[in-house]
Amino acid sequence: MTTKDIGPEPQSFDLEKATLENTNYRAVAWTGKYLQLTLMSIPVGEDIGLEAHPETDQFLRLNAGRGRVQMGRTEDRLDFEREVEDGWAIFVPAGTWHNVTSWSVQTAQQPPDEHA
């Protein structure tokens, strides 16, 4: 299944299928004014990279595999750490430093991401 970002136009597709079939590290599936859906396939042993989004909350959902999420108020103090797996949701408050490490992870994430 191929998804195409058509911008802020109405869109509908099978999110689970698109996520599971995605082989790209980061693929933008839809971009609106206040929301963006990005599909990610993180290779085993790799991570998304420590980052923070000062103005936006972020939602990530794991559609396959297992991994670890770390979060904290500062870059050098990630005091929230959880193992996550297929079906888990991760909610990252605006301004929170976070990283997701893959033990076999595919995710769907939002909001708009400056890396996409």
N, C-alpha and C positions, 0 to 999 in steps of 0.2 A: 504494500500500500504506500503510495506516495502522497504526501501532503504538500500543499503549496501555500505560502503566506500571501493572502490576497488583500492584506491591509485591513482597514476597518470596515470590511463588508461582512454581512452575515455569513456564517460558516458552520458546517456540521460534519463530523467524521467520527469513526470508531477510534477513540483515544487509546484504548488499551492495545488494539491491534497496531495502530501507528507507532506507539511507543515500543512495543515488543519487536517490531520489524525494523526499527530505526537502527542503523549501524554507524551513524555519524556521532562524533563526540557531542556536537551541539547543532541542532537544526531548528530554526524558527518555524513553527507551524501556523501561528496566527498572531497578528499585532493589531491592537485597538488603541484607543486614546489613553486608557488607564490600565490596560492589561495586555500581557504578551504570554503566549504559550510556547515554551521551548522544550523540545524533546532532547534528551541526552542519553548517550550510551558511554558509560565510564568504564574503561578497561580495568580488569581485576588488578588490584594493587595500586591503582592510581586514584587521584582525588580531583575535586573541582577547583581546588586552590583556595586558600584562606582569603576571604573577602567580606566586605560589609557594604550594605546599601543604605546610606544615611537617611534617605527620604521615603523608602518604600519597605513595607513588609514583604516577605517572600514565603510562598507555599511550594513545597516539593512533595511529590508522591512517588514511592518506589513501586514499580510495576513488575519487577523481577529481581531476583538475587538477594544479596545481603550486604550490609555495610555498617559503617560507623559514622554518626554525626557528632560534631563537636561545636559548641557555641559558647560565647562569652562576651562580656561588655568591652573587653580590651583584647587586642591582638595577641598579647602574651599571657592571657588568663582565660583559657577556654574551660570553664568550670562545669559546663553541661556536657555530658557525654553519654550517648545511648547507642546500643546496637539496634539496627533497624533491618527490616526485611520486606519482602513482597507484600504490598497492600498498606504499608505504614505511611503516615503523613508526617511531614516535618514543617513546623511553623517557625519562621525566623522573624522576630520583631525588627523593625527599622533600626538601623544603626548597630545591630548585633553582628559581631565577627562570627563567621561560621565556615565549616568545611565538611564535606562528605567524602569519605574514603570508601572505595569499592572493594567488596569481596566477591563481586558479581552483581552489579547494580545497573538498572536502567531507570531513569526518572523522567517525570514531566514536571516542569517548573514554571512559575510565574512570579513576579510581574516583569515588565520590560527590563531587559538585561543589556547593559552597555557592551557586553562581549559578543552579543549575537550579531 
